[in-house]
Amino acid sequence: MEKGRPFTGGRAGATAVAALACALCLVVPVLTSGPAGAATTGTATTTDTAAPSTSSTATSSTTTTRPGSHPQAQIDSTESQVAALVSQISYQQAVLDQADEEYNRSVVKVMATQASLQTTAASLAADKDQLAVERARLRDEAVQAYIGGSSSGAVAALFSSPTATEQIRNLYSTIGAANLSADVARISAGQRALSAAQSRLLAEQQAETAQLAQQDQTRRKAAAISAQSVATLGQVQGILAEEVAQQAAQQAEFAAGVAAAAKSASVADTAAIQASQDSQVAGAVGSGSPAAASAAAAASQAAGLAATISGSWGGPVTITGGGTPQPAGTAAVHAAMAYLGVPYVWGGEGPHGVDCSGLTALAWAAAGVGLPHSAADQYAVSHHVSMAALVPGDLLFYDFNGTGIDHVVMYVGPTVNGLPAPYGRDTVIEAAHTGTVVKFAPYWPAGLVGAARP
């Protein structure tokens, strides 16, 4: 699709895109309801325009309101629940983060206290060993050295001049004994100080461990509350997705009814396109659900009715496809199929998201043919072919807004890997618009400019 063209869709498109953006965490434009049930974007635009929306016209002369007013009120209510839960979870996560931080800081503090205790215990052990050594030495000195006389005599001896070897020996013994006694007293004092520090650290460790246990309990409680809220959010999101899918299915069925009652080819074609869009929305948010299956059946019915009515009015009907399949085209189809389920992303041209021309450019690049990332430019550089000569891999180009080519799809053909294609000979593959994924779809004639082969 062309760059700069806004996505437009019916009420189902507006509802689904808003729901997906709010509840299913998809990045999509914010839609506002337009006249006649259409929806338009605010400032966001898409690289490629989706299939056009229909008005509320039931027949060429009668206007009918599309269904879904009551479901929309329910959807709005569920979206409000989702928003409230998201806000609640945000607050609970902040509480949990704070609890985690306080717990982590307490862990660091306890570890530091434990390290100090280990250092103190090691110092106490060393001092005990040293004290035992000094006491043993003092005991040996007391036994081996005979010191005669009183204490005053020993002091006097220190200030007298020794005259004999025996006196010198007695003097050194007395001095050594005094030094050993001082060492013993010093080590004992240090040991008492270390014991006091150890007792203090043990008390701190006990208090810190109790605080850590309390903070861990607070943290676990906050985590449990947050987890419960997240689980509740998931349940509500599931309900919202189901409600959106059901509304889209109802609107697809309504569009099929419009196509059945149409008295002109244009009304039938636009109704069929709307049913296809509603089906894509239902499939995107409720894949595999009964609502998605119902929407797909309604879209197929509308496409068939539109083709029949268009044929009766002389307009284009279905693809005849009489050409011989080409290896490059077949390779391009298989390359495009590799992106089935990949979300539509405005301007996307990669494994995580594509738009319509991004998908066809990637597919044909895999087949060895380079194409510009623009639907209009792809049509300009490709060889134009008739609808009667279509082969797998050919591209179909559309102008939905009346301002030039703005969408491109790839023709798949009647079979896929030897099995019948989902929509028979009319099967195409496309990246339609925001909120959808790459998928097979039925060919529709409304807005068709022509076909081309890269």
Secondary structure, 3 states (H helix, E strand, C coil): CCCCECCCECHHHHHHHHHHHHHCCCCCCCEEECHHHCEEECCCCECCCCCCCCCCECCCCCECCCCCHHHHHHHHHHHHHHHHHHHHHHHHHHHHHHHHHHHHHHHHHHHHHHHHHHHHHHHHHHHHHHHHHHHHHHHHHHHHCCCCCCHHHHHHHHHCCCCCHHHHHHHHHHHHHHHHHHHHHHHHHHHHHHHHHHHHHHHHHHHHHHHHHHHHHHHHHHHHHHHHHHHHHHHHHHHHHHHHHHHHHHHHHHHHHHHHHCCCHHHHHHHHHHHHHHHHHHHHHCCCCHHHHHHHHHHHHHHHHHHHHHHHCCCCCCCCCCCCCCHHHHHHHHHHHCCCCCEECCCCEECCEECHHHHHHHHHHHCCCCCCCCHHHHHHHCEEECHHHCCCCCEEEECCCCCCCCEEEEECCCEECCEECCCHHHEEEECCCCCCECEEEECCCCCEEEEEEC
